[in-house]
Amino acid sequence: MIPIIDSKRQYATIGSEVEKAVCEVLRSGSYILGPNAKALESELAEFLNVKYTVGLNSGTDALHLALRALDIGAGDEVITTAFTFVATTEAIGIVGAKPVFVDINPDTFNIDPDKIEAAITPRTKAIIPVHLYGQPCEMDKIMDIAKRHNLRVIEDCCQAIGATYKGQTVGTFGDFGCLSFYPTKNLGAMGDGGLLMMNSETLRDRVVALRNHGGAVRYHHDEIGVNSRLDEIQAAILRVKLPHLKSWNEQRRKHAAYYNKLFANCADIVTPVEAADTYCIYHQYTVKIPNRDAVHQMLRDRGVGAMLYYPIPLHLQKVHEYLGVGKGSLPHTEKDTELVISLPMFPELTEEEQDTVAKTLIECIEKSKSALAV
Ligand SMILES: *Cc1c(COP(=O)(O)O)cnc(C)c1O
């Protein structure tokens, strides 16, 4: 069995350090908003090349609190993509605003900047580009549109920690960048965690208050906040892992290049397009194939882990039925949801495993074609 991700293999390389760091937290008696969370915030600010970061308890809360800090709520519209994890639009719904979907560029799976302006109305307040699979969005075009229309930008970088666009870290272009430390992310905790990055001190102070019951000073509450703090155990674990992140991302890029080589002569397999001037961190390695669902099942039967991110686009989910954005509204999004399949991708993956994955995938596609021919 070749899994899509193998967290145990990574643990084998850093486990003793993690256990030591966790035990130190347990013995310290300081479990919330302690020295590890603080140190992680500054270590990540340096890694990301951003002025401030604020630790939170999930990527979903990062998105939610970014919208709150920008005073986006009832009656407002937020432009985003339907080709993403539901947390992106869930956050928009939590604050009472309305998601407005724009189709993707089928080369990168990311929001098509050339289609954003047509979706802007007098109620539009913000754009949430999602750097899906670790591939940066076209941030110069998006920031240009935002400036011209006076819109806020919240970057969903939950799959893209350390990715860059024209040399600049994603998450630092807009007002906020959102990170998730869900265990399977490129920098994963051993529980839930998230973080907001920002260059504005005012916005940082607002998030610091919002994450802790709406007040910067204990027992002084200025507005309705939430309980969304990154705990000390997760922060300590992330601090052990952070020094490895750069090389782990490099490993992923190496694996992606090797997959690309293995599939170079297969007309049936569309490999990821890495846009010019970007540094993609391959949270997923996602290809487009024919007979996707049949091939997915065959791969599973043969012990190759593969996943569909995401099988149903967000505009066609029941939760968004009320928007009235029906089938046919987002042609590229809908088409690609039926073609994409993500293959095993994690730093510790071996070339032999990649050979097996590639050979099996190619065989399964051939078999699916002859099965459908009879
Ligand atoms: C993982 C993820 C989130 C949510 O992060 P959580 O920490 O699980 O709340 C949001 N957006 C995208 C694109 C993600 O991949």
The ligand as an ORCA input file, in Angstrom:
! r2SCAN-3c Opt
* xyz 0 1
  C      -7.289     23.017      5.310
  C      -7.920     24.151      4.628
  C      -8.700     25.091      5.308
  C      -9.122     24.953      6.744
  O      -8.171     24.705      7.666
  P      -8.532     24.028      9.080
  O      -7.310     24.247      9.874
  O      -8.834     22.586      8.821
  O      -9.715     24.750      9.640
  C      -9.156     26.196      4.607
  N      -8.905     26.350      3.297
  C      -8.203     25.441      2.594
  C      -7.947     25.685      1.144
  C      -7.703     24.311      3.228
  O      -7.019     23.402      2.520
*
